[in-house]
Amino acid sequence: MDAPHEQSFDSYGGYRAALFDALEHAQQTVILFDPDLRECGLESRAGIAHLERLCSRATRRDALRILLHSAAWLEKECPRLTRLLGHYAHCASVRTTNASARTWSQPFLLADDNLLVTRFHQDLPRGKAITDGSGAHAHLALQFEASWLTADTSTIGTPLGI
């Protein structure tokens, strides 16, 4: 993944393939914004394997950060992902956006600040995957960080400490 490259997709299968490819190449950090994770495929065995590889090698507390509009689907339909988040709570976390950020409608994954997978709108599968170390994706990262700071902390994956 040395030279900048852009690849378009127009199906949820293409979207998931691009996400998994980015996760496979992620070395340090992954930030992911999605309304509810329904179309990401992270609950699949392949998705869990990619996330587990990232988290098991993590040296940072923020190796995996997931920002959602709603965690209901994750809570009800993703036992593998919930278990993974609990096991790697030291480097993975989930937050839900507050009401003012709920208009944000462009799901994306950014790995190591240079591998971007994005859908143009949350209701459509069409999007693109870009490998580019130039920082052209900084606006999405900034929007993520601003929303992350005001988001509600989720209890998903958080040890109870009882």
Phi and psi in degrees as GROMACS dihedral restraints (atoms count N, CA, C in turn):
[ dihedral_restraints ]
;  ai    aj    ak    al  type     phi  dphi    fc
    3     4     5     6     1   -81.8    20    10
    4     5     6     7     1   -52.2    20    10
    6     7     8     9     1   -83.4    20    10
    7     8     9    10     1   144.2    20    10
    9    10    11    12     1   -57.2    20    10
   10    11    12    13     1   140.4    20    10
   12    13    14    15     1  -148.1    20    10
   13    14    15    16     1   141.8    20    10
   15    16    17    18     1  -128.0    20    10
   16    17    18    19     1   133.5    20    10
   18    19    20    21     1  -133.6    20    10
   19    20    21    22     1   129.4    20    10
   21    22    23    24     1   -91.8    20    10
   22    23    24    25     1   155.9    20    10
   24    25    26    27     1  -142.2    20    10
   25    26    27    28     1   155.2    20    10
   27    28    29    30     1  -136.3    20    10
   28    29    30    31     1    21.5    20    10
   30    31    32    33     1  -140.6    20    10
   31    32    33    34     1   159.7    20    10
   33    34    35    36     1   -67.2    20    10
   34    35    36    37     1   -31.2    20    10
   36    37    38    39     1   -62.8    20    10
   37    38    39    40     1   -42.6    20    10
   39    40    41    42     1   -64.6    20    10
   40    41    42    43     1   -38.0    20    10
   42    43    44    45     1   -62.6    20    10
   43    44    45    46     1   -49.2    20    10
   45    46    47    48     1   -62.5    20    10
   46    47    48    49     1   -40.0    20    10
   48    49    50    51     1   -61.9    20    10
   49    50    51    52     1   -41.5    20    10
   51    52    53    54     1   -67.3    20    10
   52    53    54    55     1   -40.2    20    10
   54    55    56    57     1   -60.9    20    10
   55    56    57    58     1   -46.6    20    10
   57    58    59    60     1   -64.6    20    10
   58    59    60    61     1   -36.7    20    10
   60    61    62    63     1   -64.4    20    10
   61    62    63    64     1   -43.3    20    10
   63    64    65    66     1   -64.5    20    10
   64    65    66    67     1   -42.2    20    10
   66    67    68    69     1   -63.6    20    10
   67    68    69    70     1   -36.7    20    10
   69    70    71    72     1   -63.1    20    10
   70    71    72    73     1   -33.6    20    10
   72    73    74    75     1   -93.4    20    10
   73    74    75    76     1    -7.7    20    10
   75    76    77    78     1   -65.7    20    10
   76    77    78    79     1   135.3    20    10
   78    79    80    81     1  -110.8    20    10
   79    80    81    82     1   -38.5    20    10
   81    82    83    84     1  -120.5    20    10
   82    83    84    85     1   -54.4    20    10
   84    85    86    87     1  -137.4    20    10
   85    86    87    88     1   149.9    20    10
   87    88    89    90     1  -137.0    20    10
   88    89    90    91     1   128.0    20    10
   90    91    92    93     1  -116.2    20    10
   91    92    93    94     1   139.0    20    10
   93    94    95    96     1  -137.0    20    10
   94    95    96    97     1   126.1    20    10
   96    97    98    99     1  -114.5    20    10
   97    98    99   100     1   131.4    20    10
   99   100   101   102     1  -155.2    20    10
  100   101   102   103     1   145.8    20    10
  102   103   104   105     1   -57.7    20    10
  103   104   105   106     1   -42.1    20    10
  105   106   107   108     1  -153.5    20    10
  106   107   108   109     1     2.7    20    10
  108   109   110   111     1    74.0    20    10
  109   110   111   112     1     5.3    20    10
  111   112   113   114     1   -56.3    20    10
  112   113   114   115     1   -40.8    20    10
  114   115   116   117     1   -99.2    20    10
  115   116   117   118     1     2.3    20    10
  117   118   119   120     1   -77.1    20    10
  118   119   120   121     1   -29.1    20    10
  120   121   122   123     1    76.4    20    10
  121   122   123   124     1    13.4    20    10
  123   124   125   126     1   -69.0    20    10
  124   125   126   127     1   -21.5    20    10
  126   127   128   129     1   -75.7    20    10
  127   128   129   130     1   -14.7    20    10
  129   130   131   132     1   -67.5    20    10
  130   131   132   133     1   163.0    20    10
  132   133   134   135     1   -59.7    20    10
  133   134   135   136     1   -41.1    20    10
  135   136   137   138     1   -64.7    20    10
  136   137   138   139     1   -43.1    20    10
  138   139   140   141     1   -61.7    20    10
  139   140   141   142     1   -44.6    20    10
  141   142   143   144     1   -63.7    20    10
  142   143   144   145     1   -41.3    20    10
  144   145   146   147     1   -61.3    20    10
  145   146   147   148     1   -42.6    20    10
  147   148   149   150     1   -65.0    20    10
  148   149   150   151     1   -43.7    20    10
  150   151   152   153     1   -67.8    20    10
  151   152   153   154     1   -38.2    20    10
  153   154   155   156     1   -65.4    20    10
  154   155   156   157     1   -39.1    20    10
  156   157   158   159     1   -60.7    20    10
  157   158   159   160     1   -46.3    20    10
  159   160   161   162     1   -61.4    20    10
  160   161   162   163     1   -49.9    20    10
  162   163   164   165     1   -69.0    20    10
  163   164   165   166     1   -35.2    20    10
  165   166   167   168     1   -68.8    20    10
  166   167   168   169     1   -23.1    20    10
  168   169   170   171     1  -100.4    20    10
  169   170   171   172     1     0.8    20    10
  171   172   173   174     1   -64.0    20    10
  172   173   174   175     1   136.7    20    10
  174   175   176   177     1  -114.5    20    10
  175   176   177   178     1     1.3    20    10
  177   178   179   180     1  -119.4    20    10
  178   179   180   181     1   149.3    20    10
  180   181   182   183     1   -71.3    20    10
  181   182   183   184     1   -20.4    20    10
  183   184   185   186     1  -110.0    20    10
  184   185   186   187     1    35.2    20    10
  186   187   188   189     1   -62.5    20    10
  187   188   189   190     1   -38.1    20    10
  189   190   191   192     1  -134.1    20    10
  190   191   192   193     1   117.0    20    10
  192   193   194   195     1  -126.4    20    10
  193   194   195   196     1   127.2    20    10
  195   196   197   198     1  -120.0    20    10
  196   197   198   199     1   126.1    20    10
  198   199   200   201     1  -115.6    20    10
  199   200   201   202     1   125.5    20    10
  201   202   203   204     1  -126.4    20    10
  202   203   204   205     1   153.6    20    10
  204   205   206   207     1   -76.3    20    10
  205   206   207   208     1   -36.5    20    10
  207   208   209   210     1  -142.5    20    10
  208   209   210   211     1   135.6    20    10
  210   211   212   213     1   -98.0    20    10
  211   212   213   214     1     5.4    20    10
  213   214   215   216     1   -59.1    20    10
  214   215   216   217     1   -46.1    20    10
  216   217   218   219     1   -65.5    20    10
  217   218   219   220     1   -42.4    20    10
  219   220   221   222     1   -59.0    20    10
  220   221   222   223     1   -45.2    20    10
  222   223   224   225     1   -64.3    20    10
  223   224   225   226     1   -38.2    20    10
  225   226   227   228     1   -90.9    20    10
  226   227   228   229     1   -33.7    20    10
  228   229   230   231     1  -116.1    20    10
  229   230   231   232     1     2.6    20    10
  231   232   233   234     1  -128.1    20    10
  232   233   234   235     1    65.7    20    10
  234   235   236   237     1   -65.3    20    10
  235   236   237   238     1   -36.5    20    10
  237   238   239   240     1   -64.7    20    10
  238   239   240   241     1   -46.4    20    10
  240   241   242   243     1   -66.5    20    10
  241   242   243   244     1   -40.0    20    10
  243   244   245   246     1   -61.8    20    10
  244   245   246   247     1   -42.7    20    10
  246   247   248   249     1   -63.4    20    10
  247   248   249   250     1   -44.0    20    10
  249   250   251   252     1   -60.8    20    10
  250   251   252   253     1   -44.4    20    10
  252   253   254   255     1   -63.1    20    10
  253   254   255   256     1   -34.5    20    10
  255   256   257   258     1   -69.7    20    10
  256   257   258   259     1   -42.1    20    10
  258   259   260   261     1   -65.8    20    10
  259   260   261   262     1   -36.6    20    10
  261   262   263   264     1  -109.0    20    10
  262   263   264   265     1    34.1    20    10
  264   265   266   267     1   -60.2    20    10
  265   266   267   268     1   -19.8    20    10
  267   268   269   270     1   -72.3    20    10
  268   269   270   271     1   -16.3    20    10
  270   271   272   273     1  -136.7    20    10
  271   272   273   274     1     1.9    20    10
  273   274   275   276     1  -132.2    20    10
  274   275   276   277     1   140.2    20    10
  276   277   278   279     1  -151.1    20    10
  277   278   279   280     1   157.8    20    10
  279   280   281   282     1  -127.1    20    10
  280   281   282   283     1   138.7    20    10
  282   283   284   285     1  -135.4    20    10
  283   284   285   286     1   158.1    20    10
  285   286   287   288     1  -115.4    20    10
  286   287   288   289     1   139.9    20    10
  288   289   290   291     1   -67.1    20    10
  289   290   291   292     1   153.5    20    10
  291   292   293   294     1   -84.9    20    10
  292   293   294   295     1   172.8    20    10
  294   295   296   297     1   -57.0    20    10
  295   296   297   298     1   -34.0    20    10
  297   298   299   300     1   -70.5    20    10
  298   299   300   301     1   -19.7    20    10
  300   301   302   303     1   -98.9    20    10
  301   302   303   304     1     2.0    20    10
  303   304   305   306     1   -72.9    20    10
  304   305   306   307     1    -6.3    20    10
  306   307   308   309     1   -83.1    20    10
  307   308   309   310     1   -12.9    20    10
  309   310   311   312     1   -64.3    20    10
  310   311   312   313     1   124.4    20    10
  312   313   314   315     1  -130.7    20    10
  313   314   315   316     1    19.1    20    10
  315   316   317   318     1  -114.1    20    10
  316   317   318   319     1    92.6    20    10
  318   319   320   321     1   -63.0    20    10
  319   320   321   322     1   145.4    20    10
  321   322   323   324     1  -159.8    20    10
  322   323   324   325     1   159.8    20    10
  324   325   326   327     1  -127.1    20    10
  325   326   327   328     1   132.2    20    10
  327   328   329   330     1  -125.0    20    10
  328   329   330   331     1   117.5    20    10
  330   331   332   333     1  -108.1    20    10
  331   332   333   334     1   127.4    20    10
  333   334   335   336     1    53.3    20    10
  334   335   336   337     1    29.8    20    10
  336   337   338   339     1    60.9    20    10
  337   338   339   340     1    12.9    20    10
  339   340   341   342     1  -143.0    20    10
  340   341   342   343     1    -5.5    20    10
  342   343   344   345     1  -112.6    20    10
  343   344   345   346     1   111.4    20    10
  345   346   347   348     1  -114.5    20    10
  346   347   348   349     1   133.4    20    10
  348   349   350   351     1  -126.0    20    10
  349   350   351   352     1   125.1    20    10
  351   352   353   354     1  -142.3    20    10
  352   353   354   355     1   145.8    20    10
  354   355   356   357     1  -101.6    20    10
  355   356   357   358     1   144.5    20    10
  357   358   359   360     1   -71.6    20    10
  358   359   360   361     1   -25.6    20    10
  360   361   362   363     1  -152.8    20    10
  361   362   363   364     1   145.7    20    10
  363   364   365   366     1   -63.4    20    10
  364   365   366   367     1   -21.0    20    10
  366   367   368   369     1   -93.1    20    10
  367   368   369   370     1    -1.6    20    10
  369   370   371   372     1  -128.1    20    10
  370   371   372   373     1   148.8    20    10
  372   373   374   375     1   -81.4    20    10
  373   374   375   376     1   -15.2    20    10
  375   376   377   378     1   -66.2    20    10
  376   377   378   379     1   136.0    20    10
  378   379   380   381     1  -173.6    20    10
  379   380   381   382     1  -159.6    20    10
  381   382   383   384     1  -152.7    20    10
  382   383   384   385     1   157.6    20    10
  384   385   386   387     1  -118.2    20    10
  385   386   387   388     1   133.3    20    10
  387   388   389   390     1  -132.0    20    10
  388   389   390   391     1   132.8    20    10
  390   391   392   393     1  -111.6    20    10
  391   392   393   394     1   118.6    20    10
  393   394   395   396     1  -165.6    20    10
  394   395   396   397     1   115.2    20    10
  396   397   398   399     1   -83.8    20    10
  397   398   399   400     1     9.7    20    10
  399   400   401   402     1   -79.2    20    10
  400   401   402   403     1    -8.9    20    10
  402   403   404   405     1    85.2    20    10
  403   404   405   406     1    15.7    20    10
  405   406   407   408     1   -65.3    20    10
  406   407   408   409     1   -13.3    20    10
  408   409   410   411     1   -99.8    20    10
  409   410   411   412     1    11.8    20    10
  411   412   413   414     1   -59.6    20    10
  412   413   414   415     1   -33.5    20    10
  414   415   416   417     1   -63.1    20    10
  415   416   417   418     1   -36.5    20    10
  417   418   419   420     1   -69.1    20    10
  418   419   420   421     1   -40.8    20    10
  420   421   422   423     1   -63.4    20    10
  421   422   423   424     1   -40.9    20    10
  423   424   425   426     1   -65.4    20    10
  424   425   426   427     1   -41.8    20    10
  426   427   428   429     1   -63.7    20    10
  427   428   429   430     1   -40.5    20    10
  429   430   431   432     1   -60.7    20    10
  430   431   432   433     1   -49.6    20    10
  432   433   434   435     1   -60.4    20    10
  433   434   435   436     1   -42.2    20    10
  435   436   437   438     1   -64.3    20    10
  436   437   438   439     1   -42.2    20    10
  438   439   440   441     1   -70.2    20    10
  439   440   441   442     1   -37.0    20    10
  441   442   443   444     1   -60.1    20    10
  442   443   444   445     1   -42.4    20    10
  444   445   446   447     1   -63.9    20    10
  445   446   447   448     1   -31.6    20    10
  447   448   449   450     1  -101.1    20    10
  448   449   450   451     1    -0.6    20    10
  450   451   452   453     1   -75.7    20    10
  451   452   453   454     1   159.0    20    10
  453   454   455   456     1   -83.3    20    10
  454   455   456   457     1   133.9    20    10
  456   457   458   459     1   -70.3    20    10
  457   458   459   460     1   134.4    20    10
  459   460   461   462     1   -94.2    20    10
  460   461   462   463     1   150.0    20    10
  462   463   464   465     1   -87.1    20    10
  463   464   465   466     1    -2.5    20    10
  465   466   467   468     1   -65.2    20    10
  466   467   468   469     1   123.9    20    10
  468   469   470   471     1    81.5    20    10
  469   470   471   472     1    -3.6    20    10
  471   472   473   474     1   -84.5    20    10
  472   473   474   475     1   123.0    20    10
  474   475   476   477     1   -62.9    20    10
  475   476   477   478     1   140.6    20    10
  477   478   479   480     1   -74.1    20    10
  478   479   480   481     1   -28.5    20    10
  480   481   482   483     1    67.8    20    10
  481   482   483   484     1    31.1    20    10
